Amino acid sequence: MPRMFTRKPDAPNPAEARLAALEHALGEMEGRQKALERRHDALKAFIVPAVWNALDRLYERTEPLSEPVCLACAFTAPAAKFAVRTDACVFGGGKLERLECPNCGCLFGPLKYLQTPPELVDLDYRLLYTDYSEGDSTEAEIRAFRAMGPKPGGVYLNWGSGAWSESVERLRAEGFDVWGFEPHATVDSQFVVQRRDQISAKFDGVFSNNLIEHLFDPAEQFADWKSLLKPGGRMAHASPCYEWSFAYTRFHVFFPLGEAPARLAERTGFRLTGAEDEGEFHVRVFEAAD
């Protein structure tokens, strides 16, 4: 009878076994990460609107501010003298109720957000930017910069330069001495600082884009900018909110419509010297008064 031979199975390859185990572990980790991301998104989608809904209910039960103060001209009067405009926040911030100044046309609010402690506002911004970023604002920032009439040899500061703009690098490549200040987003640039106490120079100009509408105290900020400017220094601040637009977010608290830019300039040591309105691009130019 023929002899029967049974082939002995090959011994497992240790390297292949380790690779298979590693791939299995990575697959499990990816699954857990996706589950955590879904849980984070679900919690954020619930918690943010829930918090603001609760605050809206509380706010409705409290006495309204007896005499609001306009953020632009400092006009104050009984609340009934101010017209009210309402909207809803697309970022889960609930009801947005803003007041219109009868003296200068400025719209400001919602008061519930203006009255939020600064540390909570900062955390609110940080939470927003965990999964939201502005569009590339390079061209608008450069346009605001040019509105100042910058001169070679001058030193300029882009206030709120963001992580989504190349304006500082591009303007420096043109030969302008431009620096950036960005307190919220992380920026990897030797020409951008993130803390106010890192700014000690005097500048020929300060410019910004999509920033002025975020100011809780515009007069205080204008005074700070004036302290950074050389005599006769200029500022150009671009924003779509010189008109009543982009009102669907709680993060926009200051709409300097009408005479508001000129009135704000007057009370903070500036003159309104220029304006440009084209499509959604709006900019106001200010000059430090002697």
Backbone as CSV, one residue per row, in Angstrom:
resi,resn,N_x,N_y,N_z,CA_x,CA_y,CA_z,C_x,C_y,C_z
1,MET,0.840,-1.199,0.000,0.000,0.000,0.000,0.882,1.258,0.000
2,PRO,0.463,2.235,-0.730,1.289,3.448,-0.727,1.257,4.117,0.641
3,ARG,2.374,4.717,0.975,2.448,5.425,2.264,1.752,6.774,2.143
4,MET,1.032,7.106,3.190,0.317,8.384,3.228,1.116,9.364,4.076
5,PHE,1.321,10.540,3.534,2.066,11.564,4.272,1.114,12.728,4.603
6,THR,1.100,13.122,5.824,0.307,14.289,6.263,1.242,15.460,6.472
7,ARG,0.958,16.562,5.700,1.833,17.738,5.803,1.602,18.454,7.125
8,LYS,2.673,18.698,7.760,2.608,19.422,9.032,2.330,20.900,8.752
9,PRO,1.310,21.491,9.395,0.991,22.906,9.105,2.165,23.824,9.423
10,ASP,2.271,24.889,8.582,3.360,25.849,8.804,3.169,26.543,10.139
11,ALA,4.255,26.772,10.809,4.208,27.514,12.073,3.839,28.974,11.782
12,PRO,2.983,29.589,12.594,2.593,30.983,12.350,3.806,31.907,12.349
13,ASN,3.758,32.885,11.444,4.834,33.875,11.358,4.636,34.916,12.462
14,PRO,5.579,35.039,13.393,5.405,35.980,14.509,5.187,37.412,14.040
15,ALA,5.898,37.843,12.983,5.758,39.221,12.504,4.362,39.466,11.950
16,GLU,3.838,38.506,11.190,2.495,38.652,10.634,1.451,38.662,11.730
17,ALA,1.671,37.863,12.744,0.726,37.824,13.864,0.695,39.163,14.596
18,ARG,1.892,39.722,14.802,1.945,41.024,15.481,1.280,42.106,14.635
19,LEU,1.501,42.071,13.317,0.896,43.053,12.426,-0.631,42.944,12.448
20,ALA,-1.139,41.687,12.418,-2.579,41.490,12.454,-3.177,42.009,13.760
21,ALA,-2.456,41.759,14.853,-2.941,42.231,16.158,-2.942,43.763,16.214
22,LEU,-1.884,44.359,15.634,-1.795,45.821,15.619,-2.917,46.423,14.778
23,GLU,-3.184,45.829,13.614,-4.260,46.324,12.756,-5.615,46.203,13.453
24,HIS,-5.798,45.115,14.174,-7.056,44.932,14.915,-7.187,46.009,15.999
25,ALA,-6.089,46.276,16.722,-6.118,47.283,17.788,-6.380,48.670,17.214
26,LEU,-5.750,48.993,16.062,-5.973,50.291,15.429,-7.426,50.433,14.979
27,GLY,-7.977,49.348,14.456,-9.375,49.380,14.054,-10.299,49.665,15.225
28,GLU,-9.996,49.042,16.362,-10.803,49.289,17.562,-10.663,50.744,18.033
29,MET,-9.421,51.264,17.982,-9.193,52.651,18.403,-9.918,53.633,17.498
30,GLU,-9.899,53.389,16.186,-10.611,54.263,15.259,-12.108,54.233,15.532
31,GLY,-12.618,53.042,15.827,-14.031,52.931,16.144,-14.390,53.706,17.401
32,ARG,-13.528,53.604,18.428,-13.772,54.340,19.670,-13.683,55.849,19.438
33,GLN,-12.700,56.274,18.619,-12.549,57.704,18.338,-13.784,58.252,17.633
34,LYS,-14.281,57.533,16.650,-15.477,57.984,15.943,-16.680,58.039,16.871
35,ALA,-16.756,57.056,17.781,-17.863,57.059,18.747,-17.771,58.272,19.673
36,LEU,-16.530,58.601,20.113,-16.335,59.766,20.967,-16.670,61.053,20.222
37,GLU,-16.298,61.135,18.934,-16.601,62.325,18.150,-18.111,62.487,17.987
38,ARG,-18.806,61.369,17.753,-20.266,61.447,17.639,-20.884,61.895,18.954
39,ARG,-20.333,61.367,20.047,-20.858,61.745,21.361,-20.599,63.233,21.635
40,HIS,-19.388,63.717,21.281,-19.059,65.131,21.463,-20.010,66.017,20.665
41,ASP,-20.235,65.648,19.391,-21.123,66.441,18.537,-22.546,66.448,19.094
42,ALA,-22.993,65.276,19.570,-24.351,65.186,20.109,-24.489,66.017,21.389
43,LEU,-23.465,65.952,22.254,-23.505,66.728,23.497,-23.500,68.223,23.210
44,LYS,-22.634,68.651,22.273,-22.577,70.067,21.935,-23.891,70.526,21.322
45,ALA,-24.460,69.681,20.444,-25.725,70.034,19.799,-26.850,70.172,20.818
46,PHE,-26.741,69.463,21.932,-27.771,69.545,22.967,-27.461,70.619,24.000
47,ILE,-26.225,70.626,24.509,-25.899,71.473,25.659,-25.971,72.957,25.326
48,VAL,-25.389,73.380,24.185,-25.360,74.810,23.869,-26.772,75.388,23.754
49,PRO,-27.664,74.793,22.932,-29.028,75.345,22.894,-29.756,75.233,24.230
50,ALA,-29.500,74.147,24.985,-30.177,73.971,26.265,-29.786,75.069,27.247
51,VAL,-28.497,75.407,27.285,-28.030,76.470,28.184,-28.684,77.797,27.821
52,TRP,-28.664,78.134,26.533,-29.223,79.425,26.142,-30.741,79.446,26.257
53,ASN,-31.382,78.309,26.075,-32.824,78.250,26.283,-33.159,78.539,27.739
54,ALA,-32.377,77.944,28.650,-32.598,78.187,30.074,-32.346,79.654,30.419
55,LEU,-31.290,80.234,29.820,-30.986,81.639,30.093,-32.072,82.555,29.533
56,ASP,-32.615,82.193,28.357,-33.703,82.999,27.796,-34.920,82.990,28.723
57,ARG,-35.223,81.809,29.270,-36.363,81.712,30.184,-36.131,82.550,31.441
58,LEU,-34.895,82.507,31.940,-34.557,83.304,33.115,-34.599,84.791,32.787
59,TYR,-34.070,85.136,31.620,-34.003,86.541,31.212,-35.403,87.130,31.067
60,GLU,-36.346,86.311,30.609,-37.721,86.790,30.454,-38.371,87.114,31.793
61,ARG,-37.870,86.513,32.855,-38.450,86.702,34.188,-37.747,87.801,34.987
62,THR,-36.689,88.378,34.418,-35.972,89.438,35.116,-36.409,90.800,34.592
63,GLU,-36.194,91.808,35.410,-36.534,93.166,35.002,-35.594,93.604,33.885
64,PRO,-36.119,94.218,32.808,-35.242,94.694,31.738,-34.341,95.817,32.234
65,LEU,-33.222,95.983,31.553,-32.304,97.063,31.906,-33.047,98.386,31.822
66,SER,-33.048,99.140,32.909,-33.896,100.332,32.971,-33.467,101.403,31.977
67,GLU,-32.158,101.642,31.864,-31.673,102.664,30.942,-30.451,102.146,30.196
68,PRO,-30.653,101.487,29.062,-29.517,100.987,28.279,-28.610,102.132,27.838
69,VAL,-27.347,101.801,27.585,-26.362,102.783,27.130,-25.844,102.353,25.764
70,CYS,-25.930,103.230,24.793,-25.480,102.927,23.438,-23.979,102.672,23.429
71,LEU,-23.560,101.624,22.750,-22.139,101.278,22.696,-21.336,102.253,21.850
72,ALA,-22.006,102.990,20.974,-21.275,103.906,20.091,-21.211,105.318,20.648
73,CYS,-22.364,105.911,20.944,-22.386,107.327,21.333,-22.618,107.552,22.812
74,ALA,-22.860,106.476,23.568,-23.099,106.533,25.020,-24.433,107.185,25.369
75,PHE,-25.331,107.338,24.415,-26.662,107.850,24.711,-27.383,106.879,25.631
76,THR,-28.043,107.430,26.628,-28.801,106.589,27.549,-30.189,107.177,27.760
77,ALA,-31.168,106.298,27.887,-32.564,106.705,28.057,-33.344,105.491,28.529
78,PRO,-34.563,105.672,28.972,-35.391,104.509,29.329,-35.471,103.535,28.169
79,ALA,-35.553,102.250,28.483,-35.519,101.201,27.465,-36.588,101.384,26.394
80,ALA,-37.724,101.975,26.762,-38.816,102.154,25.807,-38.433,103.080,24.655
81,LYS,-37.390,103.885,24.831,-36.951,104.801,23.781,-36.173,104.077,22.674
82,PHE,-35.730,102.863,22.946,-34.934,102.109,21.983,-35.835,101.126,21.228
83,ALA,-35.773,101.165,19.902,-36.475,100.159,19.110,-35.775,98.816,19.293
84,VAL,-36.525,97.728,19.090,-35.997,96.383,19.310,-36.041,95.598,18.004
85,ARG,-34.939,94.910,17.709,-34.895,93.991,16.563,-34.531,92.609,17.089
86,THR,-35.226,91.606,16.608,-35.003,90.250,17.112,-34.556,89.328,15.985
87,ASP,-33.810,88.315,16.385,-33.340,87.288,15.451,-33.136,86.019,16.261
88,ALA,-32.667,84.960,15.609,-32.376,83.695,16.286,-30.960,83.274,15.917
89,CYS,-30.245,82.750,16.892,-28.834,82.418,16.703,-28.676,81.058,16.017
90,VAL,-27.933,81.028,14.921,-27.708,79.767,14.202,-26.717,78.868,14.938
91,PHE,-26.046,79.390,15.951,-25.103,78.602,16.735,-25.702,78.169,18.068
92,GLY,-27.017,78.068,18.117,-27.681,77.559,19.311,-27.832,78.562,20.430
93,GLY,-27.653,79.845,20.129,-27.702,80.876,21.163,-29.076,81.415,21.470
94,GLY,-30.117,80.795,20.937,-31.470,81.184,21.280,-31.894,82.524,20.691
95,LYS,-32.738,83.210,21.411,-33.307,84.478,20.962,-32.274,85.592,21.047
96,LEU,-32.200,86.390,19.973,-31.286,87.531,19.933,-32.114,88.806,19.873
97,GLU,-32.030,89.581,20.912,-32.802,90.819,20.999,-31.831,91.988,21.085
98,ARG,-31.867,92.845,20.064,-30.930,93.968,20.012,-31.681,95.291,20.055
99,LEU,-30.999,96.322,20.563,-31.597,97.641,20.710,-31.018,98.602,19.686
100,GLU,-31.874,99.492,19.193,-31.457,100.487,18.212,-31.417,101.861,18.869
101,CYS,-30.243,102.474,18.823,-30.076,103.778,19.463,-30.804,104.862,18.663
102,PRO,-31.700,105.632,19.302,-32.418,106.697,18.579,-31.536,107.914,18.302
103,ASN,-30.347,107.939,18.906,-29.480,109.100,18.769,-28.508,108.982,17.600
104,CYS,-27.954,107.767,17.379,-26.937,107.626,16.333,-27.216,106.499,15.350
105,GLY,-28.196,105.647,15.623,-28.525,104.560,14.712,-27.814,103.256,14.985
106,CYS,-26.953,103.225,15.974,-26.241,101.993,16.324,-27.216,100.931,16.824
107,LEU,-26.947,99.685,16.461,-27.676,98.551,17.032,-26.706,97.741,17.875
108,PHE,-27.137,97.350,19.052,-26.239,96.611,19.934,-27.019,95.566,20.720
109,GLY,-26.311,94.526,21.114,-26.922,93.416,21.826,-26.643,92.113,21.095
110,PRO,-27.176,91.014,21.580,-28.179,90.906,22.648,-27.603,91.253,24.027
111,LEU,-28.429,91.918,24.831,-27.971,92.321,26.159,-27.585,91.121,27.008
112,LYS,-28.260,89.977,26.819,-27.933,88.795,27.617,-26.490,88.369,27.374
113,TYR,-25.988,88.610,26.151,-24.603,88.234,25.853,-23.644,89.323,26.311
114,LEU,-24.033,90.587,26.150,-23.191,91.677,26.629,-23.001,91.615,28.142
115,GLN,-23.952,91.015,28.843,-23.869,90.905,30.301,-23.232,89.595,30.762
116,THR,-22.807,88.755,29.821,-22.139,87.492,30.174,-20.719,87.773,30.646
117,PRO,-20.263,87.143,31.724,-18.900,87.368,32.203,-17.864,87.091,31.122
118,PRO,-16.820,87.918,31.027,-15.818,87.782,29.957,-15.187,86.394,29.880
119,GLU,-14.954,85.769,31.032,-14.318,84.456,31.007,-15.217,83.411,30.350
120,LEU,-16.541,83.556,30.518,-17.463,82.630,29.862,-17.563,82.913,28.364
121,VAL,-17.497,84.186,28.001,-17.491,84.541,26.585,-16.263,83.945,25.901
122,ASP,-15.114,84.037,26.565,-13.889,83.467,25.999,-14.037,81.961,25.793
123,LEU,-14.609,81.277,26.775,-14.827,79.829,26.643,-15.832,79.528,25.537
124,ASP,-16.825,80.400,25.384,-17.822,80.221,24.326,-17.155,80.304,22.950
125,TYR,-16.252,81.262,22.791,-15.511,81.380,21.528,-14.632,80.156,21.298
126,ARG,-13.970,79.708,22.343,-13.094,78.538,22.197,-13.895,77.303,21.776
127,LEU,-15.085,77.153,22.362,-15.943,76.031,21.982,-16.377,76.162,20.528
128,LEU,-16.721,77.386,20.121,-17.130,77.608,18.729,-16.038,77.173,17.763
129,TYR,-14.795,77.556,18.065,-13.702,77.304,17.128,-13.144,75.888,17.193
130,THR,-13.737,75.020,18.030,-13.306,73.623,17.997,-13.715,72.943,16.698
131,ASP,-14.793,73.413,16.076,-15.214,72.791,14.821,-15.739,73.798,13.805
132,TYR,-15.368,75.063,13.985,-15.805,76.089,13.048,-14.627,77.002,12.745
133,SER,-14.475,77.348,11.495,-13.423,78.291,11.128,-13.976,79.277,10.120
134,GLU,-13.470,80.502,10.192,-13.868,81.521,9.235,-13.314,81.164,7.851
135,GLY,-13.917,81.744,6.834,-13.360,81.583,5.499,-12.081,82.387,5.365
136,ASP,-11.360,82.162,4.301,-10.114,82.876,4.054,-10.417,84.366,3.878
137,SER,-9.920,85.178,4.799,-10.217,86.613,4.793,-9.053,87.443,4.275
138,THR,-8.094,86.800,3.607,-6.880,87.487,3.164,-7.190,88.723,2.324
139,GLU,-8.013,88.575,1.292,-8.252,89.681,0.367,-8.950,90.847,1.065
140,ALA,-9.916,90.551,1.924,-10.627,91.623,2.633,-9.691,92.357,3.590
141,GLU,-8.796,91.621,4.249,-7.849,92.267,5.164,-6.877,93.160,4.405
142,ILE,-6.402,92.685,3.267,-5.486,93.497,2.456,-6.199,94.744,1.939
143,ARG,-7.455,94.587,1.595,-8.235,95.739,1.135,-8.417,96.763,2.255
144,ALA,-8.664,96.279,3.470,-8.768,97.183,4.617,-7.435,97.879,4.866
145,PHE,-6.351,97.134,4.745,-5.010,97.708,4.926,-4.776,98.853,3.939
146,ARG,-5.106,98.630,2.686,-4.855,99.655,1.671,-5.749,100.875,1.878
147,ALA,-6.906,100.694,2.518,-7.808,101.824,2.765,-7.172,102.870,3.680
148,MET,-6.171,102.468,4.470,-5.490,103.414,5.351,-4.523,104.325,4.600
149,GLY,-4.197,103.978,3.345,-3.161,104.712,2.629,-1.794,104.467,3.226
150,PRO,-1.413,103.207,3.409,-0.138,102.897,4.082,1.068,103.397,3.281
151,LYS,2.122,103.731,4.009,3.337,104.241,3.388,4.507,103.301,3.657
152,PRO,5.404,103.150,2.706,6.612,102.343,2.945,7.387,102.884,4.149
153,GLY,7.877,101.976,4.963,8.598,102.384,6.160,7.723,102.474,7.389
154,GLY,6.404,102.467,7.196,5.487,102.480,8.330,5.384,101.110,8.972
155,VAL,4.881,101.085,10.207,4.696,99.837,10.940,3.200,99.673,11.182
156,TYR,2.672,98.485,10.849,1.230,98.285,10.877,0.870,97.000,11.614
157,LEU,-0.324,97.016,12.226,-0.777,95.890,13.035,-2.135,95.406,12.549
158,ASN,-2.198,94.117,12.218,-3.457,93.465,11.856,-4.061,92.893,13.136
159,TRP,-5.119,93.523,13.604,-5.726,93.139,14.897,-6.770,92.053,14.651
160,GLY,-6.538,90.865,15.256,-7.427,89.743,15.011,-7.115,89.100,13.678
161,SER,-5.833,88.833,13.455,-5.375,88.369,12.136,-5.806,86.955,11.806
162,GLY,-6.261,86.175,12.795,-6.836,84.862,12.527,-5.828,83.817,12.104
163,ALA,-6.322,82.578,12.026,-5.498,81.453,11.575,-5.832,81.093,10.142
164,TRP,-6.737,81.834,9.528,-7.249,81.489,8.208,-6.946,82.593,7.193
165,SER,-5.883,83.364,7.448,-5.533,84.463,6.566,-4.037,84.472,6.303
166,GLU,-3.670,84.914,5.115,-2.261,85.037,4.746,-1.868,86.499,4.549
167,SER,-2.680,87.412,5.071,-2.448,88.828,4.793,-1.123,89.332,5.360
168,VAL,-0.765,88.904,6.564,0.494,89.360,7.159,1.666,88.949,6.281
169,GLU,1.691,87.684,5.889,2.795,87.190,5.067,2.820,87.875,3.708
170,ARG,1.674,88.047,3.093,1.644,88.656,1.759,2.052,90.119,1.794
171,LEU,1.602,90.852,2.789,1.961,92.266,2.878,3.437,92.439,3.228
172,ARG,3.954,91.549,4.046,5.387,91.606,4.341,6.196,91.294,3.074
173,ALA,5.686,90.386,2.263,6.371,90.060,1.012,6.387,91.261,0.063
174,GLU,5.412,92.170,0.221,5.379,93.390,-0.585,6.307,94.461,-0.030
175,GLY,6.894,94.202,1.140,7.820,95.160,1.724,7.259,95.969,2.863
176,PHE,6.004,95.708,3.259,5.410,96.434,4.379,5.750,95.747,5.699
177,ASP,5.982,96.554,6.719,6.313,96.028,8.047,5.000,95.786,8.801
178,VAL,4.409,94.635,8.569,3.090,94.306,9.116,3.214,93.176,10.126
179,TRP,2.522,93.334,11.247,2.490,92.328,12.312,1.043,91.944,12.591
180,GLY,0.844,90.860,13.294,-0.496,90.405,13.593,-0.698,90.153,15.078
181,PHE,-1.942,90.295,15.506,-2.348,89.963,16.877,-3.570,89.068,16.780
182,GLU,-3.485,87.854,17.335,-4.593,86.896,17.289,-4.714,86.194,18.641
183,PRO,-5.670,86.627,19.485,-5.761,86.079,20.845,-6.502,84.757,20.970
184,HIS,-7.259,84.337,19.963,-8.099,83.143,20.106,-7.575,81.939,19.337
185,ALA,-7.353,82.091,18.057,-6.909,80.961,17.235,-5.399,80.773,17.352
186,THR,-4.946,79.527,17.236,-3.522,79.218,17.294,-2.890,79.507,15.937
187,VAL,-1.838,80.314,15.943,-1.166,80.714,14.712,0.322,80.445,14.855
188,ASP,0.891,79.776,13.866,2.320,79.466,13.879,3.056,80.453,12.985
189,SER,3.346,81.624,13.528,4.052,82.652,12.764,4.865,83.512,13.717
190,GLN,6.085,83.809,13.335,6.943,84.662,14.166,6.504,86.123,14.127
191,PHE,5.586,86.448,13.229,5.125,87.830,13.089,3.750,88.053,13.716
192,VAL,3.204,87.038,14.393,1.889,87.139,15.025,2.022,86.810,16.508
193,VAL,1.500,87.683,17.371,1.514,87.444,18.811,0.101,87.133,19.272
194,GLN,-0.004,86.518,20.451,-1.318,86.090,20.937,-1.737,86.742,22.252
195,ARG,-0.852,87.527,22.853,-1.193,88.206,24.109,-1.008,89.709,23.936
196,ARG,-1.917,90.458,24.532,-1.854,91.918,24.427,-0.569,92.458,25.039
197,ASP,-0.074,91.834,26.103,1.131,92.352,26.751,2.403,92.102,25.933
198,GLN,2.273,91.395,24.816,3.410,91.201,23.919,3.557,92.347,22.920
199,ILE,2.604,93.280,22.937,2.640,94.409,22.011,3.153,95.642,22.746
200,SER,4.301,96.127,22.334,4.886,97.307,22.989,5.234,98.406,21.998
201,ALA,5.223,98.109,20.707,5.615,99.089,19.694,4.503,100.102,19.457
202,LYS,4.864,101.191,18.801,3.897,102.166,18.317,3.733,101.954,16.815
203,PHE,2.502,102.082,16.338,2.204,101.752,14.955,1.683,102.966,14.189
204,ASP,1.934,102.928,12.884,1.385,103.953,12.000,-0.063,103.648,11.641
205,GLY,-0.448,102.396,11.806,-1.823,102.037,11.496,-2.221,100.705,12.099
206,VAL,-3.502,100.577,12.396,-4.109,99.327,12.871,-5.279,99.012,11.952
207,PHE,-5.394,97.767,11.533,-6.493,97.413,10.649,-7.081,96.068,11.052
208,SER,-8.310,95.826,10.628,-8.978,94.565,10.967,-10.052,94.264,9.934
209,ASN,-10.509,93.030,9.961,-11.632,92.605,9.130,-12.505,91.666,9.944
210,ASN,-13.815,91.876,9.872,-14.766,91.045,10.614,-14.437,90.978,12.102
211,LEU,-14.116,92.124,12.679,-13.769,92.167,14.097,-14.610,93.161,14.880
212,ILE,-14.864,94.337,14.310,-15.496,95.407,15.075,-16.869,94.996,15.596
213,GLU,-17.556,94.099,14.865,-18.892,93.668,15.292,-18.861,92.784,16.532
214,HIS,-17.672,92.343,16.933,-17.521,91.485,18.112,-17.202,92.278,19.388
215,LEU,-17.044,93.589,19.284,-16.576,94.379,20.425,-17.679,94.612,21.452
216,PHE,-17.427,94.189,22.668,-18.377,94.400,23.760,-18.305,95.836,24.277
217,ASP,-17.134,96.442,24.185,-16.950,97.825,24.633,-16.105,98.548,23.588
218,PRO,-16.731,99.001,22.499,-15.969,99.642,21.423,-15.164,100.851,21.875
219,ALA,-15.712,101.661,22.775,-14.990,102.854,23.226,-13.700,102.470,23.940
220,GLU,-13.769,101.456,24.774,-12.570,100.999,25.476,-11.540,100.457,24.487
221,GLN,-12.005,99.715,23.473,-11.080,99.165,22.491,-10.467,100.260,21.628
222,PHE,-11.255,101.260,21.245,-10.703,102.375,20.470,-9.640,103.110,21.279
223,ALA,-9.879,103.269,22.577,-8.889,103.928,23.425,-7.597,103.110,23.485
224,ASP,-7.739,101.792,23.535,-6.553,100.929,23.545,-5.808,101.047,22.226
225,TRP,-6.538,101.034,21.110,-5.881,101.200,19.808,-5.165,102.541,19.720
226,LYS,-5.780,103.591,20.256,-5.149,104.923,20.203,-3.826,104.928,20.955
227,SER,-3.762,104.145,22.039,-2.516,104.084,22.813,-1.400,103.399,22.034
228,LEU,-1.770,102.632,20.996,-0.770,101.920,20.189,-0.345,102.706,18.956
229,LEU,-1.067,103.786,18.654,-0.802,104.531,17.435,0.154,105.697,17.663
230,LYS,0.943,105.970,16.646,1.754,107.175,16.629,0.827,108.371,16.405
231,PRO,1.257,109.583,16.724,0.414,110.752,16.456,-0.018,110.791,14.991
232,GLY,-1.315,110.982,14.784,-1.838,110.999,13.423,-2.007,109.631,12.801
233,GLY,-1.829,108.577,13.602,-1.978,107.223,13.088,-3.393,106.949,12.612
234,ARG,-3.517,105.958,11.750,-4.812,105.647,11.166,-5.276,104.234,11.510
235,MET,-6.571,104.036,11.376,-7.165,102.708,11.533,-8.152,102.493,10.392
236,ALA,-8.274,101.233,9.969,-9.304,100.851,9.003,-9.907,99.540,9.482
237,HIS,-11.202,99.558,9.734,-11.890,98.369,10.231,-13.005,97.996,9.259
238,ALA,-12.843,96.837,8.621,-13.826,96.360,7.654,-14.795,95.404,8.333
239,SER,-16.064,95.495,7.947,-17.087,94.623,8.520,-18.357,94.728,7.689
240,PRO,-19.060,93.614,7.476,-20.365,93.707,6.812,-21.423,94.325,7.716
241,CYS,-21.097,94.477,9.005,-22.091,94.916,9.985,-22.194,96.430,10.119
242,TYR,-21.614,97.174,9.169,-21.960,98.587,9.085,-23.359,98.724,8.473
243,GLU,-23.889,97.607,7.978,-25.284,97.503,7.589,-25.936,96.451,8.481
244,TRP,-27.258,96.386,8.458,-27.954,95.396,9.275,-27.901,94.055,8.549
245,SER,-26.842,93.317,8.782,-26.656,92.017,8.140,-25.857,91.116,9.078
246,PHE,-25.911,89.812,8.812,-25.226,88.827,9.648,-25.642,88.983,11.118
247,ALA,-26.936,89.177,11.305,-27.464,89.369,12.664,-27.878,88.059,13.313
248,TYR,-27.609,86.934,12.648,-28.099,85.641,13.120,-27.121,84.917,14.045
249,THR,-26.200,85.643,14.660,-25.269,85.025,15.591,-25.104,85.881,16.832
250,ARG,-25.065,85.254,17.981,-24.889,85.982,19.237,-23.518,86.628,19.325
251,PHE,-22.568,86.151,18.514,-21.204,86.665,18.577,-21.079,88.059,17.964
252,HIS,-22.091,88.516,17.236,-22.106,89.873,16.690,-22.953,90.746,17.605
253,VAL,-22.284,91.630,18.324,-22.968,92.413,19.350,-22.988,93.909,19.055
254,PHE,-22.274,94.333,18.013,-22.126,95.768,17.737,-22.297,96.015,16.238
255,PHE,-23.356,96.767,15.896,-23.643,97.097,14.505,-23.604,98.620,14.367
256,PRO,-22.461,99.181,13.960,-22.324,100.639,13.901,-22.945,101.234,12.637
257,LEU,-24.270,101.248,12.602,-25.001,101.807,11.475,-25.098,103.324,11.610
258,GLY,-25.558,103.973,10.550,-25.850,105.396,10.603,-24.668,106.244,11.024
259,GLU,-24.897,107.094,12.021,-23.864,108.010,12.508,-22.962,107.384,13.563
260,ALA,-23.185,106.110,13.860,-22.449,105.475,14.954,-20.926,105.538,14.790
261,PRO,-20.352,105.238,13.620,-18.882,105.312,13.515,-18.333,106.706,13.830
262,ALA,-18.993,107.753,13.315,-18.520,109.116,13.564,-18.658,109.482,15.037
263,ARG,-19.769,109.085,15.670,-19.972,109.409,17.090,-18.965,108.663,17.968
264,LEU,-18.716,107.412,17.630,-17.725,106.648,18.387,-16.345,107.278,18.236
265,ALA,-16.016,107.710,17.023,-14.721,108.348,16.789,-14.580,109.614,17.627
266,GLU,-15.614,110.431,17.641,-15.566,111.700,18.368,-15.285,111.507,19.847
267,ARG,-15.896,110.496,20.442,-15.753,110.333,21.900,-14.513,109.559,22.299
268,THR,-13.723,109.111,21.321,-12.520,108.335,21.647,-11.240,108.939,21.085
269,GLY,-11.313,110.195,20.593,-10.109,110.865,20.115,-9.731,110.549,18.682
270,PHE,-10.729,110.223,17.861,-10.482,109.950,16.440,-11.379,110.833,15.584
271,ARG,-11.055,110.854,14.303,-11.923,111.451,13.288,-12.243,110.376,12.262
272,LEU,-13.495,110.328,11.818,-13.867,109.442,10.717,-13.453,110.129,9.430
273,THR,-12.498,109.549,8.701,-11.937,110.228,7.533,-12.251,109.536,6.213
274,GLY,-12.826,108.352,6.247,-13.104,107.680,4.990,-14.063,106.526,5.153
275,ALA,-14.709,106.163,4.047,-15.645,105.037,4.043,-15.683,104.453,2.642
276,GLU,-15.840,103.146,2.590,-15.967,102.458,1.308,-17.031,101.377,1.454
277,ASP,-17.982,101.366,0.546,-19.060,100.390,0.568,-19.216,99.817,-0.838
278,GLU,-18.900,98.543,-0.980,-19.030,97.879,-2.275,-19.456,96.433,-2.035
279,GLY,-20.682,96.099,-2.410,-21.184,94.757,-2.157,-21.223,94.488,-0.660
280,GLU,-20.623,93.367,-0.268,-20.572,93.027,1.159,-19.337,93.605,1.839
281,PHE,-18.493,94.307,1.091,-17.299,94.904,1.701,-17.614,96.324,2.146
282,HIS,-17.442,96.556,3.439,-17.644,97.872,4.020,-16.466,98.161,4.950
283,VAL,-15.910,99.347,4.844,-14.785,99.709,5.706,-14.931,101.163,6.122
284,ARG,-14.525,101.459,7.336,-14.477,102.821,7.839,-13.054,103.121,8.271
285,VAL,-12.586,104.318,7.901,-11.209,104.716,8.186,-11.229,105.824,9.235
286,PHE,-10.385,105.675,10.229,-10.303,106.621,11.339,-8.876,107.151,11.457
287,GLU,-8.770,108.383,11.909,-7.454,108.994,12.122,-7.398,109.556,13.534
288,ALA,-6.299,109.289,14.220,-6.147,109.773,15.585,-6.045,111.296,15.577
289,ALA,-6.894,111.936,16.365,-6.869,113.395,16.439,-5.672,113.855,17.261
290,ASP,-5.126,114.994,16.934,-3.957,115.521,17.670,-4.374,115.966,19.075
